[in-house]
């Protein structure tokens, strides 16, 4: 599993009061469910299914495990980004849990991916860890 440099730093020293937006790439394949499949699946684990001692769910498919882990940590899968990648917003302290899941190819912050895909325009304010728009989308449930 590839972990970007910011993810490695967060994993080593998470800020207990900070939230981070992750781009998680899952192992591909025709059998990998989409975020819509996970939402519609009655057997999808919920936060109540995760043991109180913090055990990470890892049964079934990777997206189900990612969704259950995010929910248990107080976060959520925000959207399917395509190419087997999903945007997930969670407290920094939960990053370690995702590193323990099977079926994950890479974990990066959305800022890392945004920086590599879209060069900033003049006047844009860049955040080194999490883009403001992603957090606003997670917290408000909509994008401006």
MOBELCOR-V415033 format. One record per run of one state. SS is the DSSP state (alpha for helix, beta for strand, coil for the rest). FROM is the first residue (numbers start at 1). LEN is the number of residues. If there is no record, write none. Layout:
<<SS FROM LEN> <SS FROM LEN>>
This chain:
<<coil 1 1> <beta 2 2> <coil 4 1> <alpha 5 8> <coil 13 6> <beta 19 8> <coil 27 8> <alpha 35 6> <coil 41 6> <alpha 47 3> <coil 50 12> <alpha 62 11> <coil 73 3> <beta 76 7> <coil 83 2> <beta 85 7> <alpha 92 8> <coil 100 4> <beta 104 6> <alpha 110 8> <coil 118 14> <alpha 132 9> <coil 141 4>>
